[in-house]
Amino acid sequence: MAEFVVDRIGEAEGFDFFYKQSYILSKKAKGLPSLFAGAEVYKFECSQNRRRTTKDSAAPYGKTRNRRGRVVLVDCNGSVTVTFPCDSSAATFDVALDFNHHPHPGREQFGLPLKIRQWIKDNPRSTVTAQREDLERALANGDIEGLTDDWYNPASIHYWWRKEVGEKSYPSQDPWVNAEHILKQHPMVRGHFIYPNFR
């Protein structure tokens, strides 16, 4: 069940999360509400978590395997923790999620071609899901010259959508400022914005 939940999150975000560990919290649940006493915890890490260090071979190139170097990863420490309260808990929920992950580009060799980045910039959509679906249609229809209907990493699409569209559509941490910015750009919205005086 935990893996199913994490897969759905990863699918929406465009990332993969791999199982790391599972354990049962003590009956005291230190640092957590008492509702989590005895809960089952499953932790998953971003597939681009780079913990192992690598070193270059000192052997001459002719005596090593002629292959490309290891794919460079983003050093991401992101994780998703899924917690199920025990049956005897008074919790009114079935599952708790701790999502600790920030968007980042995918593996370098799977980066988006410049033409796709430009297409995203020229054809912005309101959500990353709509952007990805329309991009797939454009590729299938041959609308992007020189590119075929290949598979492109959703994480890279998410990154460039956020860079070209998201940061411009949501310039502030204040949701009201973002709402005003979006509405001002909408062709069917006219008039003045009046801010109520909340007390």
Buried (B, 14 or more C-beta within 10 A) or exposed (E): EBEEBBEEBBEEBBBBBEEEEEEEBEEEBEEBEEBBBBBBBBBBBBBBBEEEEEEEEEEEEEEEEEEEEEEEBBEBEBBBBBBBBBEEBEBEEEBBEEEEBEBBBBBEEEBBBEEBBBBBBEBBBEEBBEBBEBBBEBBEEEEBEEBEEEEBBBBBBBBBBBBBBBEEBBEEEEEEEBEBBEEEEEEEEEEEEEEEEEE
